């Protein structure tokens, strides 16, 4: 293998690793499927303007904790 081929392969492997790590972190940041099901309606009702920003939606939901459905509220404990 030439040096440029090796460099290219290393760069591709690093990019693939970065993409995989980013995807996993993104999936975790959006909560579990159970959490999403429990809070989807409340998120759309109280925090629609922040979609798709998960961090801002979470902050909004925490501000509206008393207005959330009981099932969703349990996800924030």
C-alpha positions in Angstrom: 0.0 0.0 0.0 1.1 3.5 -0.7 1.3 6.2 1.9 -1.7 8.1 0.4 -3.8 4.9 0.4 -3.0 4.3 4.1 -3.8 7.9 5.0 -7.0 7.7 3.1 -8.1 4.5 4.9 -7.2 5.9 8.3 -9.2 9.0 7.5 -12.2 7.0 6.4 -12.0 4.8 9.5 -11.8 7.9 11.7 -14.8 9.5 9.9 -16.8 6.3 10.3 -16.0 6.1 14.0 -16.9 9.7 14.5 -20.2 9.2 12.7 -21.1 6.2 14.8 -20.3 8.0 18.0 -22.3 11.0 17.0 -25.3 8.9 16.0 -25.3 7.0 19.4 -25.0 10.2 21.4 -27.8 11.8 19.4 -30.1 8.8 20.0 -29.4 8.8 23.7 -30.1 12.6 23.9 -33.6 12.1 22.6 -34.6 9.7 25.5 -35.8 6.2 25.4 -38.8 5.2 23.3 -40.9 4.9 26.5 -40.0 8.5 27.4 -40.8 9.8 23.9 -44.2 8.0 23.9 -45.0 9.3 27.4 -44.2 12.9 26.5 -44.8 13.4 22.8 -48.2 15.0 23.1 -47.2 17.3 26.0 -44.0 18.3 24.0 -46.1 19.2 21.0 -48.7 21.0 23.2 -46.4 23.1 25.3 -43.0 23.2 23.5 -43.8 22.9 19.8 -41.7 26.0 18.9 -38.5 24.3 20.1 -38.8 21.1 17.9 -36.3 19.6 16.9 -33.9 21.0 19.5 -34.1 18.4 22.3 -32.2 20.5 24.9 -34.7 23.4 24.5 -37.7 21.0 24.5 -36.4 19.5 27.7 -35.9 22.9 29.3 -39.4 23.9 28.2 -40.9 20.7 29.6 -39.2 21.2 32.9 -40.6 24.8 33.1 -44.1 23.3 32.4 -43.8 20.3 34.7 -47.0 21.1 36.6 -49.0 21.2 33.3 -47.6 17.8 32.0 -49.7 14.7 31.9 -49.1 12.4 34.9 -47.3 9.8 32.7 -44.9 12.3 31.3 -44.3 14.0 34.6 -43.0 10.7 36.0 -40.3 10.7 33.3 -38.8 13.8 34.9 -38.3 12.3 38.3 
